[in-house]
Amino acid sequence: MNRRAFLQPPTAGRRAPAAPPQVAAPLGGDPPETISPYANQTLPALRGTLATTLAAYTGPWGADQATHLLRRCLFGPTRGELAVAAGSSLTAVLNGLLAAPPTPAPPLNVSATDTTVPIGQTWVGQAFDQTLEGGRRTSLRDWWLGQQLGQGVSLSEKMTLFWHNHFVVEFGNINSAFYGYEYARLLRQYALGNIRQLAKDVTVTPAMLRYLNGNQSVVGAPNENYGRELLELFTLGKGPLIGAGNYTTYTEADVQAAARVLTGWRDDASTVSGYFTASRHDATTKQFSAALGNAKIAPNGANEYKDLIDLIFNQTATAAFLVRKLYRWFVYYVIDAQIESDIIQPLATLLVQSNYDVVPVLRKLLSSEHFFDAANVGCLIKSPLDFTIGVCRQLALALPPASSPVALYGVWDYLNGLTYVQQQTLGDPPNVAGWAAYYQTPQFHELWINSVTLPRRNQATDLLIGTGFTKNSFTYKADLVAWVQALPPATAQDPNLVIAEFVRLMVPFVLTASQLDFLKNALIPGLPDFEWTSEWNLFLSTPTVTARRNAVTTKLMAMVKALAGLAEYQLS
């Protein structure tokens, strides 16, 4: 595939409001991209009252604030997690979110065709076998989604996905589940760590060496792929254009010099590592442009790539570029002049002062008045992963036990299938720039919602709330009756309070009276409140009577499906 197809200029008239949707010609076999004529044509204006200060938030702390914070930091916070956070403090909750969790155990073999290890034991460390690659790669994707589903109250998994979208590798392209696992392990190791060190390590990790052709780069014929993406997409970003291929942040000469620095590296499938071969390396001095201070990198063998990363991270543009990406991930995609000066630049300064440790920046941003401003609540459209994992976690869908790995991985695999049809495949962003929702202006996250994905989202929630799915003899579905039974008894028997509990958990806004009436009509169509109270109490008095359980189950399913179908449920 063409990893840089995203750079193709749009066809003429592509965004004209009156024109029918235009399709850009595919490159390198990529599917054509369609953008609705009704999508954003320009970036929306920010509210004039938006707080643009990084001063510590000192307002009230309770359910609303805890919910906003955890929605942005977790894949679908549960009712229990929100209750604990609301009863704590902002500082304590952030301390927990920003603490690195233990390293998870590696993915397991759940395929009967892989006889190298028994079912339920890891395939990591076994010899590469092309005939087993597909099953191992599926195991890797499913295991990764399983980590997200079982994340606990930690920002680690959201940040691991952030770095996956930033230092992109496509599993389908590298053709090695072993390389993919090592890459994912590295991202998780530095998810809440040092960005500079992550950039150094990912440069010579075998997955990246193979993905961006660093393993083919030799003296006399340096490959520019990684050097270009390192400057343009991973660190400095494009500044204003000052000439053909030249920007204020870097030039074509810098791409070429970086490529020469990076010669000599290869990947070793037997050890799943990168290694340096001096005879393949350009041992001359590398001269960089004025954009990088006319710096020179002297011959330094296997350590030369570290000198390159240090040079790049000494540029002020690098910190600002990274902070903008973090901001768009956690807050909103519009960065105007005031946010640039009052939020981005101070955070960039803090990132440099922190020697590129990411935690101080995240703590500052996520505890600021700006983050908790009402205008920043519910303004992001959930990604497919956030959407799908969120409904599973929020409605407390029970997983198979760890002692049944085939069934457990089967559920994770099915969920990966749901996110795939919503156009987000874990382990395989569409190109080296990541998912378009995080960079394609002016639509940004609007791109998650289109005529293909919106019906798929509705089908996913209807499925998980309704009949569920059965795989490997295990049925995965919401038990809404058990969910309501966990509420205080007085709450559970009041239809208005039951609805309020689901609304508080599942949508980021207070719904209107007409929306609440709509949900109540779904729960008890045209009936007075006491009908729900009577039916619920009848069920409680005889919980083993199938007809009475089914009566309350059917009503709850209708109401929660209606709630998940609201536009507000798409938002975080």
C-alpha positions as CSV (number, residue, x, y, z in Angstrom):
1,M,0.0,0.0,0.0
2,N,1.0,3.6,-0.3
3,R,1.6,4.7,3.2
4,R,1.6,8.4,2.2
5,A,-1.6,8.4,0.3
6,F,-3.0,10.8,2.9
7,L,-0.8,13.5,1.3
8,Q,-2.7,13.4,-2.0
9,P,-4.3,16.7,-2.6
10,P,-8.2,16.6,-2.7
11,T,-9.9,16.6,-6.0
12,A,-11.3,19.9,-7.2
13,G,-14.6,20.8,-5.7
14,R,-14.3,18.0,-3.2
15,R,-15.6,20.2,-0.3
16,A,-18.1,22.3,-2.2
17,P,-21.3,22.2,-0.2
18,A,-23.6,22.0,-3.3
19,A,-21.7,19.2,-5.0
20,P,-22.3,15.5,-4.6
21,P,-19.7,13.6,-2.7
22,Q,-16.4,13.3,-4.5
23,V,-14.1,10.3,-4.5
24,A,-10.4,10.7,-4.5
25,A,-8.6,8.3,-6.9
26,P,-7.1,5.5,-4.9
27,L,-3.3,5.2,-4.6
28,G,-1.4,1.9,-4.3
29,G,-4.6,-0.1,-3.9
30,D,-6.0,2.0,-1.0
31,P,-9.8,2.2,-1.0
32,P,-11.2,5.5,-2.2
33,E,-12.0,8.2,0.4
34,T,-15.4,9.8,0.4
35,I,-16.1,13.0,2.2
36,S,-19.7,14.2,2.6
37,P,-20.5,17.6,1.2
38,Y,-22.3,18.3,4.5
39,A,-19.1,17.9,6.6
40,N,-17.4,20.8,8.2
41,Q,-16.0,23.2,5.5
42,T,-14.1,25.2,8.0
43,L,-13.0,24.8,11.6
44,P,-15.7,25.8,14.1
45,A,-15.2,29.0,16.1
46,L,-14.5,28.5,19.8
47,R,-16.8,30.0,22.4
48,G,-15.6,33.4,23.5
49,T,-16.2,32.5,27.2
50,L,-13.9,29.4,27.0
51,A,-11.4,29.4,29.9
52,T,-7.9,29.5,28.3
53,T,-5.8,29.1,31.4
54,L,-3.7,26.2,32.7
55,A,-4.3,27.4,36.3
56,A,-5.3,24.6,38.5
57,Y,-9.0,23.8,38.5
58,T,-10.5,24.8,41.9
59,G,-14.2,24.5,41.2
60,P,-16.5,21.8,42.6
61,W,-15.5,18.2,42.4
62,G,-18.1,15.6,42.1
63,A,-19.9,13.2,39.7
64,D,-19.9,15.6,36.8
65,Q,-16.2,16.5,37.0
66,A,-15.1,12.9,37.7
67,T,-17.1,11.6,34.8
68,H,-15.6,14.1,32.3
69,L,-12.1,13.3,33.4
70,L,-12.5,9.5,33.3
71,R,-14.4,9.6,30.0
72,R,-11.4,11.2,28.4
73,C,-8.8,9.0,30.1
74,L,-10.5,5.6,30.0
75,F,-12.4,3.4,27.5
76,G,-15.8,3.8,29.0
77,P,-15.6,4.3,32.8
78,T,-17.9,2.1,34.8
79,R,-20.5,3.2,37.3
80,G,-18.3,1.9,40.1
81,E,-15.2,3.6,38.9
82,L,-17.1,6.9,38.6
83,A,-18.5,6.6,42.1
84,V,-15.1,6.0,43.6
85,A,-13.6,8.9,41.7
86,A,-16.4,11.3,42.6
87,G,-15.9,10.5,46.3
88,S,-12.2,11.1,46.1
89,S,-10.3,14.3,44.9
90,L,-9.0,15.4,41.6
91,T,-5.4,15.1,42.8
92,A,-5.9,11.5,44.1
93,V,-7.7,10.4,40.9
94,L,-5.0,11.8,38.7
95,N,-2.3,10.1,40.8
96,G,-4.0,6.8,40.1
97,L,-4.5,7.5,36.4
98,L,-0.9,8.5,35.9
99,A,0.6,5.6,37.8
100,A,2.1,3.0,35.5
101,P,0.4,-0.4,35.9
102,P,2.2,-3.8,36.0
103,T,3.3,-5.2,32.6
104,P,0.6,-7.6,31.4
105,A,1.3,-11.2,30.5
106,P,1.9,-11.8,26.8
107,P,-0.8,-13.0,24.3
108,L,-1.7,-16.6,24.3
109,N,-2.2,-19.3,21.7
110,V,-5.9,-20.1,21.2
111,S,-5.6,-21.8,17.8
112,A,-5.6,-25.5,17.5
113,T,-3.6,-25.3,14.3
114,D,-0.6,-23.9,16.2
115,T,0.9,-27.0,17.8
116,T,4.2,-25.3,18.8
117,V,2.7,-24.5,22.2
118,P,-0.4,-25.8,24.1
119,I,-3.7,-23.8,24.0
120,G,-3.5,-21.2,26.8
121,Q,0.3,-20.7,26.7
122,T,2.0,-17.8,24.9
123,W,3.4,-18.1,21.4
124,V,5.8,-15.2,22.1
125,G,9.4,-16.6,21.9
126,Q,8.6,-19.4,19.5
127,A,10.2,-19.6,16.1
128,F,8.6,-17.6,13.3
129,D,6.3,-19.7,11.1
130,Q,4.6,-18.1,8.1
131,T,1.8,-20.7,8.2
132,L,1.0,-19.6,11.8
133,E,1.4,-15.9,11.3
134,G,-2.3,-15.1,10.7
135,G,-3.5,-16.8,13.9
136,R,-0.7,-15.3,16.0
137,R,-1.4,-11.8,14.6
138,T,-5.1,-12.3,15.5
139,S,-4.2,-13.4,19.0
140,L,-2.1,-10.2,19.3
141,R,-4.9,-7.9,18.2
142,D,-7.4,-9.6,20.5
143,W,-5.0,-9.6,23.5
144,W,-4.4,-5.8,22.9
145,L,-8.2,-5.1,22.9
146,G,-8.4,-7.3,26.0
147,Q,-5.9,-5.0,27.8
148,Q,-8.1,-2.0,26.9
149,L,-11.2,-3.7,28.1
150,G,-9.6,-4.6,31.4
151,Q,-7.7,-1.4,31.8
152,G,-8.6,-0.5,35.4
153,V,-8.4,3.1,36.4
154,S,-5.2,3.9,34.5
155,L,-4.4,6.2,31.6
156,S,-1.8,3.7,30.3
157,E,-4.0,2.0,27.7
158,K,-5.4,5.3,26.3
159,M,-1.8,6.5,26.0
160,T,-0.6,3.2,24.5
161,L,-3.2,3.7,21.8
162,F,-2.1,7.4,21.4
163,W,1.5,6.3,20.7
164,H,0.3,3.7,18.3
165,N,-1.5,6.4,16.4
166,H,1.7,8.6,16.6
167,F,4.6,6.2,16.0
168,V,2.5,4.2,13.5
169,V,3.2,0.6,12.5
170,E,0.8,-1.6,10.5
171,F,0.7,-5.2,11.6
172,G,-0.5,-6.4,8.2
173,N,2.5,-4.7,6.6
174,I,5.3,-6.0,8.8
175,N,4.1,-9.6,8.6
176,S,5.4,-10.6,12.1
177,A,3.3,-11.0,15.2
178,F,6.5,-11.2,17.1
179,Y,7.6,-7.8,15.8
180,G,4.1,-6.5,16.5
181,Y,4.1,-7.7,20.1
182,E,7.6,-6.1,20.8
183,Y,6.3,-2.9,19.3
184,A,3.1,-2.9,21.4
185,R,5.2,-3.8,24.5
186,L,7.5,-0.9,23.8
187,L,4.6,1.6,23.5
188,R,3.0,0.3,26.7
189,Q,6.4,0.6,28.5
190,Y,6.7,4.2,27.6
191,A,3.0,5.1,27.6
192,L,3.5,7.3,30.7
193,G,7.2,7.6,30.3
194,N,9.8,9.6,28.5
195,I,9.0,10.5,24.9
196,R,12.6,11.2,23.8
197,Q,13.6,7.7,24.9
198,L,10.5,6.2,23.3
199,A,11.5,7.9,20.0
200,K,15.0,6.4,20.3
201,D,13.8,2.9,21.0
202,V,11.1,2.9,18.4
203,T,13.6,4.0,15.8
204,V,15.5,0.7,16.0
205,T,12.7,-1.6,17.0
206,P,12.3,-4.3,14.3
207,A,8.7,-3.5,13.5
208,M,9.6,0.1,12.6
209,L,12.8,-0.9,10.8
210,R,10.7,-3.2,8.6
211,Y,7.6,-0.9,8.2
212,L,9.5,2.2,7.0
213,N,12.3,0.3,5.3
214,G,15.1,1.3,7.7
215,N,16.4,-2.3,7.3
216,Q,17.2,-1.5,3.7
217,S,19.1,1.7,4.2
218,V,22.8,1.4,3.4
219,V,25.7,3.7,2.7
220,G,25.5,5.0,-0.8
221,A,21.7,4.3,-1.0
222,P,20.1,5.7,2.1
223,N,16.3,5.1,2.4
224,E,14.5,8.3,3.3
225,N,11.2,6.8,4.5
226,Y,11.9,6.8,8.2
227,G,13.9,10.0,8.2
228,R,11.1,11.8,6.5
229,E,8.4,10.5,8.8
230,L,10.5,11.1,11.9
231,L,10.7,14.8,11.0
232,E,7.3,15.3,9.5
233,L,5.0,13.1,11.5
234,F,6.8,11.9,14.7
235,T,8.6,15.0,16.0
236,L,9.0,18.4,14.4
237,G,5.9,18.5,12.1
238,K,5.6,20.8,9.1
239,G,6.1,24.5,9.8
240,P,5.2,27.1,7.2
241,L,6.4,26.2,3.7
242,I,9.5,28.2,2.6
243,G,10.4,26.4,-0.6
244,A,9.9,23.2,-2.5
245,G,9.9,20.5,0.2
246,N,11.4,23.0,2.7
247,Y,9.6,24.1,5.9
248,T,10.7,26.4,8.8
249,T,11.0,23.2,10.9
250,Y,13.1,21.1,8.5
251,T,14.2,20.9,4.9
252,E,14.7,18.2,2.3
253,A,18.4,18.5,3.0
254,D,17.6,17.5,6.6
255,V,15.6,14.5,5.5
256,Q,18.6,13.4,3.4
257,A,21.0,13.9,6.3
258,A,18.7,12.0,8.7
259,A,18.5,9.1,6.2
260,R,22.3,8.9,6.1
261,V,22.5,8.9,9.9
262,L,20.1,6.0,10.0
263,T,22.0,3.7,7.6
264,G,23.3,0.4,8.8
265,W,20.4,-0.8,10.8
266,R,18.7,-4.2,10.2
267,D,16.1,-6.4,11.9
268,D,16.8,-9.8,13.3
269,A,13.8,-12.2,13.3
270,S,15.5,-14.7,15.5
271,T,16.1,-12.3,18.3
272,V,13.2,-9.9,17.5
273,S,15.5,-6.9,17.7
274,G,17.3,-4.3,15.6
275,Y,21.0,-4.5,15.1
276,F,23.7,-2.3,13.6
277,T,26.2,-3.3,10.9
278,A,29.0,-0.8,10.6
279,S,29.9,-1.7,7.0
280,R,26.4,-0.7,5.9
281,H,26.6,2.7,7.7
282,D,27.5,6.1,6.2
283,A,30.4,7.1,8.5
284,T,30.8,10.6,7.2
285,T,29.7,13.8,9.1
286,K,26.1,14.8,8.4
287,Q,25.3,18.5,7.9
288,F,21.9,19.8,8.7
289,S,20.2,23.0,7.6
290,A,19.6,26.3,9.4
291,A,16.2,25.0,10.4
292,L,18.1,22.7,12.8
293,G,20.7,25.3,13.7
294,N,23.2,24.2,11.0
295,A,24.1,21.3,13.3
296,K,26.5,18.6,12.4
297,I,26.4,15.0,13.5
298,A,29.8,13.5,13.7
299,P,30.5,9.8,13.0
300,N,29.3,7.8,16.0
301,G,28.5,4.3,14.8
302,A,25.6,2.5,16.5
303,N,24.9,5.5,18.7
304,E,24.5,8.0,15.8
305,Y,20.7,7.6,15.7
306,K,20.6,8.7,19.3
307,D,22.5,11.9,18.4
308,L,19.9,12.5,15.7
309,I,17.0,12.1,18.1
310,D,18.7,14.4,20.7
311,L,19.2,17.1,17.9
312,I,15.5,16.9,17.0
313,F,14.3,17.0,20.5
314,N,16.4,20.1,21.2
315,Q,14.3,22.0,18.7
316,T,11.4,24.0,20.2
317,A,9.0,22.9,17.4
318,T,9.2,19.3,18.6
319,A,7.6,19.9,22.1
320,A,4.9,22.1,20.6
321,F,4.1,19.5,17.9
322,L,3.8,16.7,20.5
323,V,1.6,18.8,22.8
324,R,-0.8,19.7,20.0
325,K,-1.3,16.0,19.3
326,L,-1.9,15.4,23.0
327,Y,-4.4,18.3,23.2
328,R,-6.4,17.0,20.2
329,W,-6.5,13.5,21.8
330,F,-7.7,14.6,25.2
331,V,-9.5,18.0,24.8
332,Y,-10.6,19.2,21.3
333,Y,-9.3,19.5,17.8
334,V,-9.6,23.3,17.3
335,I,-6.4,25.1,18.3
336,D,-6.8,28.9,17.7
337,A,-4.2,31.6,18.3
338,Q,-5.2,32.0,22.0
339,I,-5.1,28.3,22.8
340,E,-1.8,28.1,21.0
341,S,-0.3,30.9,23.2
342,D,-2.1,30.2,26.5
343,I,-2.2,26.4,26.5
344,I,0.1,24.8,23.9
345,Q,3.2,26.9,24.3
346,P,3.2,26.7,28.2
347,L,2.7,23.0,28.0
348,A,5.5,22.7,25.4
349,T,7.8,24.6,27.8
350,L,6.8,22.3,30.6
351,L,7.5,19.3,28.4
352,V,11.1,20.5,27.7
353,Q,11.6,21.4,31.4
354,S,10.5,17.9,32.3
355,N,13.1,16.4,29.9
356,Y,10.2,15.1,27.8
357,D,8.6,13.0,30.5
358,V,4.9,13.1,29.5
359,V,3.3,12.8,33.0
360,P,3.9,16.4,34.1
361,V,2.3,17.7,31.0
362,L,-0.7,15.3,31.3
363,R,-1.2,16.2,34.9
364,K,-1.1,20.0,34.1
365,L,-3.5,19.7,31.3
366,L,-6.0,17.3,32.9
367,S,-6.1,19.3,36.2
368,S,-6.5,22.7,34.5
369,E,-9.4,25.2,34.4
370,H,-9.3,24.8,30.6
371,F,-9.9,21.1,30.7
372,F,-12.9,21.4,33.0
373,D,-14.5,24.3,31.1
374,A,-18.1,23.4,30.1
375,A,-17.2,24.0,26.4
376,N,-14.8,21.1,26.6
377,V,-17.3,18.6,28.0
378,G,-18.9,16.2,25.5
379,C,-17.2,17.9,22.5
380,L,-15.3,14.8,21.1
381,I,-16.9,12.1,19.0
382,K,-15.9,8.7,20.4
383,S,-13.5,6.6,18.3
384,P,-14.8,3.1,17.4
385,L,-12.6,1.5,20.0
386,D,-13.8,4.0,22.7
387,F,-17.4,3.5,21.5
388,T,-17.4,-0.3,21.4
389,I,-15.3,-1.0,24.5
390,G,-17.2,1.7,26.3
391,V,-20.6,0.1,26.0
392,C,-19.1,-3.2,27.2
393,R,-17.6,-1.7,30.3
394,Q,-20.4,0.7,31.1
395,L,-23.1,-2.0,30.9
396,A,-20.8,-4.5,32.8
397,L,-20.9,-7.2,30.2
398,A,-19.4,-10.3,31.8
399,L,-16.4,-12.0,30.1
400,P,-15.5,-15.6,30.1
401,P,-13.0,-16.6,32.9
402,A,-9.3,-16.4,32.2
403,S,-9.3,-20.2,32.7
404,S,-11.2,-20.4,29.3
405,P,-8.7,-18.6,27.0
406,V,-10.4,-19.8,23.8
407,A,-13.7,-18.3,24.8
408,L,-12.1,-15.1,26.2
409,Y,-10.1,-14.5,23.1
410,G,-13.2,-15.3,21.0
411,V,-15.1,-12.4,22.7
412,W,-12.1,-10.0,22.2
413,D,-11.9,-11.1,18.5
414,Y,-15.6,-10.4,17.9
415,L,-15.3,-7.0,19.4
416,N,-12.3,-6.3,17.2
417,G,-14.6,-7.2,14.3
418,L,-17.1,-4.6,15.5
419,T,-14.5,-1.9,15.5
420,Y,-13.2,-3.0,12.1
421,V,-16.6,-2.3,10.4
422,Q,-16.6,1.1,12.2
423,Q,-13.3,1.8,10.4
424,Q,-10.8,1.5,13.2
425,T,-8.6,-1.6,13.2
426,L,-6.3,-2.0,16.2
427,G,-2.8,-2.6,15.0
428,D,-3.5,-1.3,11.5
429,P,-4.0,2.4,11.1
430,P,-4.8,3.3,7.5
431,N,-1.4,4.8,6.8
432,V,1.8,6.2,8.5
433,A,-0.1,9.3,9.6
434,G,-2.5,7.3,11.7
435,W,-6.3,7.6,11.8
436,A,-7.5,10.6,9.8
437,A,-9.8,11.7,12.6
438,Y,-6.8,13.0,14.5
439,Y,-5.2,15.1,11.7
440,Q,-7.6,15.6,8.8
441,T,-8.7,19.3,8.9
442,P,-11.4,20.6,9.1
443,Q,-13.4,17.4,9.8
444,F,-11.2,15.7,12.3
445,H,-13.3,13.4,14.5
446,E,-16.4,14.0,12.4
447,L,-14.8,11.4,10.1
448,W,-15.7,8.7,12.6
449,I,-19.4,9.2,11.7
450,N,-20.5,8.5,8.1
451,S,-23.2,6.6,6.2
452,V,-21.3,3.3,6.7
453,T,-20.2,3.6,10.3
454,L,-23.2,5.1,12.0
455,P,-25.5,2.2,11.2
456,R,-22.7,-0.1,12.3
457,R,-22.5,1.7,15.7
458,N,-26.2,1.3,16.2
459,Q,-26.1,-2.3,15.2
460,A,-23.3,-2.9,17.7
461,T,-25.1,-1.4,20.7
462,D,-28.4,-3.1,19.7
463,L,-26.5,-6.4,19.6
464,L,-24.7,-6.0,22.9
465,I,-27.7,-4.7,24.7
466,G,-30.1,-7.2,23.1
467,T,-29.4,-10.8,22.1
468,G,-25.6,-10.5,22.3
469,F,-23.4,-12.9,20.4
470,T,-22.3,-16.4,21.0
471,K,-18.8,-17.6,20.2
472,N,-17.0,-20.8,21.5
473,S,-20.2,-21.7,23.5
474,F,-20.1,-18.4,25.4
475,T,-22.8,-15.7,25.1
476,Y,-21.6,-12.2,25.5
477,K,-24.4,-9.7,26.3
478,A,-25.5,-7.1,28.8
479,D,-27.5,-8.2,31.8
480,L,-29.5,-5.0,32.4
481,V,-31.6,-6.6,35.1
482,A,-28.4,-7.3,37.2
483,W,-27.2,-3.7,36.4
484,V,-30.4,-2.2,37.8
485,Q,-30.4,-4.6,40.8
486,A,-27.1,-3.1,41.8
487,L,-28.8,0.2,42.3
488,P,-30.3,1.2,45.6
489,P,-33.7,-0.4,45.9
490,A,-35.6,2.9,46.0
491,T,-33.8,3.9,42.8
492,A,-34.4,0.7,41.0
493,Q,-38.2,0.8,41.5
494,D,-38.6,4.4,40.2
495,P,-38.5,4.6,36.4
496,N,-37.3,8.2,36.4
497,L,-34.4,7.4,38.6
498,V,-33.5,4.3,36.7
499,I,-33.4,6.3,33.5
500,A,-31.4,9.0,35.2
501,E,-28.7,6.5,36.3
502,F,-28.2,5.2,32.8
503,V,-28.2,8.8,31.4
504,R,-25.6,10.0,33.9
505,L,-23.3,7.1,32.9
506,M,-23.8,7.0,29.2
507,V,-24.1,10.6,27.9
508,P,-22.1,13.7,28.8
509,F,-25.0,16.2,28.9
510,V,-28.2,16.7,30.8
511,L,-30.9,15.6,28.5
512,T,-34.0,17.7,27.7
513,A,-37.4,17.0,29.1
514,S,-38.6,15.7,25.8
515,Q,-35.6,13.3,25.5
516,L,-36.3,12.0,29.0
517,D,-40.0,11.5,28.0
518,F,-38.8,9.6,24.9
519,L,-36.7,7.3,27.0
520,K,-39.5,6.8,29.5
521,N,-41.9,6.0,26.7
522,A,-39.4,3.3,25.5
523,L,-39.3,1.9,29.0
524,I,-43.0,2.0,29.8
525,P,-44.9,3.0,26.7
526,G,-47.8,5.3,27.6
527,L,-48.0,3.9,31.1
528,P,-47.9,5.6,34.5
529,D,-44.8,5.3,36.6
530,F,-46.3,2.8,39.1
531,E,-46.5,0.2,36.3
532,W,-42.7,-0.1,36.3
533,T,-42.6,-0.1,40.1
534,S,-45.2,-2.9,40.2
535,E,-43.5,-5.0,37.6
536,W,-40.1,-4.5,39.1
537,N,-41.3,-5.5,42.6
538,L,-43.1,-8.5,41.1
539,F,-39.8,-9.6,39.6
540,L,-38.0,-9.2,42.8
541,S,-40.5,-11.2,44.7
542,T,-40.2,-14.1,42.3
543,P,-36.8,-13.7,40.4
544,T,-36.8,-17.2,39.1
545,V,-40.1,-16.8,37.2
546,T,-39.0,-16.4,33.6
547,A,-42.0,-14.4,32.4
548,R,-41.5,-11.7,35.1
549,R,-37.7,-11.5,34.4
550,N,-38.4,-11.2,30.7
551,A,-41.0,-8.5,31.3
552,V,-38.5,-6.1,32.9
553,T,-35.6,-7.2,30.7
554,T,-37.6,-6.3,27.5
555,K,-38.5,-2.9,28.9
556,L,-34.9,-2.1,29.9
557,M,-33.5,-3.3,26.6
558,A,-35.9,-1.0,24.7
559,M,-34.9,2.0,26.9
560,V,-31.2,1.5,26.8
561,K,-31.2,0.9,23.0
562,A,-33.1,4.1,22.6
563,L,-30.5,5.9,24.8
564,A,-27.6,4.4,22.9
565,G,-29.3,5.6,19.7
566,L,-29.2,9.3,20.7
567,A,-26.6,11.6,19.1
568,E,-25.3,12.4,22.6
569,Y,-24.2,8.9,23.1
570,Q,-21.6,9.3,20.3
571,L,-19.9,12.0,22.4
572,S,-17.3,12.0,25.1
